[in-house]
């Protein structure tokens, strides 16, 4: 499996994701500068966390207009796995590949801590190796991760099984209905605020993140 990791100015979790893909999962993976991502033949693509373009305007707003998004969109439409982590989630929403909005945390502070997450569906490219209703543990690190949508959209996402993960127990950012990750209709595009790349090695505190990345193999 060939997985592209897209680098934007301000990405800071790109090498972490690459490390997991190449060293832990032994996959063929490559960091690709956003302006150079013009090949949609990759099997999967990851938009990593960080502060693309300094989060000017809104988090992910400028990156959403990068030429890379054309190929990300094509891969999404072709049913290939597309994962946006933290800032990558913000980019997917700004690009219209996922619905809703990500607002500032309710506490108006940057929150960096380990969280417990409930798997709401195994019908996604990044949870199909996990059991529905199971609990996993991963860290978050963001200032604008409070998922927001109107009641109609929230109900639609819930009914269609597109809420992928919710916070279990504490809701650290005040996100509506505890939502931490959502998917598109096909389940191949997932945006999540927690960082699986920071929970893929026991020396970092946990390995539940490997199940998220490993799900790509089962989905494919």
C-alpha positions in Angstrom: 0.0 0.0 0.0 1.3 3.5 -1.0 0.4 6.3 1.3 1.1 10.0 0.7 1.6 12.5 3.6 1.0 16.0 2.4 3.2 18.8 3.8 1.9 22.4 4.1 3.9 25.4 5.4 3.3 25.0 9.2 2.7 21.2 9.2 4.4 19.8 12.3 3.0 16.2 12.6 4.0 15.1 9.1 7.2 13.3 10.1 5.4 11.6 13.0 2.8 10.2 10.6 5.5 9.1 8.2 7.4 7.4 11.0 4.3 5.3 11.9 3.6 4.4 8.3 7.1 3.4 7.3 8.6 2.1 10.5 5.7 0.7 12.4 3.4 -0.5 9.6 6.1 -1.0 7.0 4.1 0.7 4.3 5.5 2.6 1.3 5.0 6.2 2.2 6.4 9.6 1.3 6.2 13.2 2.4 5.0 15.4 -0.5 5.1 19.2 -0.5 1.5 20.4 -1.2 2.3 22.2 -4.4 4.0 19.0 -5.7 1.1 16.7 -5.0 -0.2 16.1 -8.5 -0.5 12.3 -8.6 -3.8 10.8 -7.4 -2.6 7.2 -8.0 -1.6 6.8 -4.4 -3.6 4.3 -2.4 -4.3 6.7 0.5 -3.5 10.2 1.6 -3.0 11.8 5.0 -3.3 15.5 5.8 -1.3 15.9 9.1 -1.7 18.1 12.1 0.0 21.4 12.6 -0.7 25.0 11.7 -0.9 25.2 7.9 -0.1 28.7 6.7 0.0 29.8 10.3 -3.8 29.3 10.7 -4.2 32.8 9.2 -7.8 33.7 8.3 -9.2 30.4 9.8 -7.5 27.2 10.7 -7.1 25.2 7.4 -8.7 27.9 5.3 -5.7 28.8 3.1 -4.5 25.1 2.8 -8.0 24.2 1.5 -7.2 26.3 -1.6 -3.9 24.5 -2.3 -3.5 22.8 -5.6 -3.0 19.5 -3.6 -6.7 19.5 -2.7 -7.7 18.8 -6.3 -6.0 15.4 -6.1 -7.2 14.8 -2.6 -10.7 15.4 -3.8 -10.2 13.0 -6.7 -8.9 10.3 -4.4 -11.9 10.9 -2.1 -14.3 10.5 -5.0 -12.5 7.3 -6.1 -13.2 5.8 -2.7 -9.6 5.8 -1.5 -8.8 6.4 2.2 -8.3 10.1 3.1 -7.5 11.0 6.7 -7.3 14.5 8.1 -5.7 14.7 11.5 -6.4 17.9 13.6 -5.3 20.7 11.2 -6.0 18.1 8.4 -9.5 17.8 9.7 -9.9 21.6 9.6 -8.6 21.5 6.0 -11.1 18.9 4.9 -14.0 20.9 6.4 -12.7 24.1 4.8 -12.4 22.3 1.4 -16.0 21.0 1.7 -14.9 17.4 1.8 -16.5 17.1 5.2 -19.5 19.1 6.7 -19.8 21.3 9.7 -17.3 23.7 11.3 -14.5 23.5 13.9 -14.7 26.4 16.3 -12.4 27.5 19.2 -12.5 25.2 22.2 -15.3 26.2 24.7 -12.6 27.0 27.3 -10.9 29.4 24.8 -7.6 27.7 25.5 -5.3 25.3 23.7 -5.9 21.9 25.1 -3.2 19.2 25.1 -4.0 16.0 26.9 -4.7 12.3 26.6 -8.4 11.5 26.0 -10.6 8.4 25.9 -12.5 7.9 22.7 -15.5 5.8 21.9 -15.7 4.2 18.5 -19.2 4.9 17.2 -18.9 3.0 13.9 -16.5 0.5 12.4 -17.8 1.5 8.9 -15.0 3.8 8.0 -11.6 3.5 6.5 -9.9 4.3 9.8 -12.0 2.4 12.3 -12.9 -0.8 10.3 -10.3 -2.7 12.4 -11.9 -1.6 15.6 -15.1 -2.7 17.3 -18.0 -0.4 17.5 -18.6 0.8 21.1 -15.0 0.0 22.1 -12.8 2.6 23.8 -9.4 3.7 22.7 -6.9 6.3 24.1 -5.2 9.0 22.2 -4.0 12.6 22.8 -5.5 15.8 21.5 -3.6 19.1 21.0 -5.6 21.9 19.5 -7.2 25.3 20.0 -10.0 25.0 17.4 -11.4 21.5 17.6 -15.0 22.1 18.8 -17.2 20.5 16.2 -20.3 22.6 15.4 -23.3 22.0 13.2 -27.0 22.7 13.3 -29.4 20.1 14.7 -30.4 18.8 11.3 -26.8 18.1 10.3 -26.0 16.6 13.7 -29.0 14.3 13.4 -28.1 13.4 9.9 -24.6 12.5 10.8 -25.8 10.4 13.7 -28.5 8.6 11.7 -26.2 7.9 8.8 -23.5 6.5 11.0 -21.0 9.2 10.1 -20.0 10.1 13.6 -16.8 8.0 13.8 -15.5 8.8 17.3 -16.8 10.7 20.4 -15.1 11.6 23.6 -15.8 9.1 26.3 -16.3 10.6 29.7 -14.8 14.1 29.7 -15.6 16.4 26.8 -12.4 18.4 26.9 -13.3 21.0 24.2 -17.0 21.4 24.5 -17.6 19.9 21.1 -21.3 19.2 20.3 -22.4 15.7 21.2 -18.8 14.9 22.1 -17.9 14.5 18.5 -14.2 14.0 17.9 -14.3 12.5 14.3 -16.7 12.3 11.4 -16.7 10.8 7.9 -18.1 11.4 4.5 -21.0 9.3 3.2 -18.8 6.6 1.8 -16.7 6.3 5.0 -13.4 6.6 3.2 -12.8 10.3 4.2 -12.3 10.8 7.9 -11.5 13.9 9.9 -10.4 13.5 13.5 -9.1 15.9 16.1 -7.1 13.3 18.2 -3.6 12.4 17.1 -3.2 8.7 16.3 0.4 9.2 15.2 1.2 10.2 18.8 -0.3 7.0 20.1 1.4 4.5 17.9 4.4 3.5 20.0 4.4 2.2 23.5 7.3 4.5 24.4 5.0 7.5 23.7 2.3 6.2 26.0 0.1 3.9 23.9 -0.5 2.0 20.6 -4.2 2.5 19.9 -3.3 4.9 17.1 -1.8 1.9 15.1 -5.4 0.5 14.9 -6.5 3.7 13.2 -3.7 3.6 10.5 -3.9 -0.2 10.3 -7.6 0.1 9.4 -6.6 1.4 5.9 -5.2 -2.1 5.1 -8.4 -3.8 6.0 -10.5 -1.2 4.1 -8.4 -1.6 1.0 
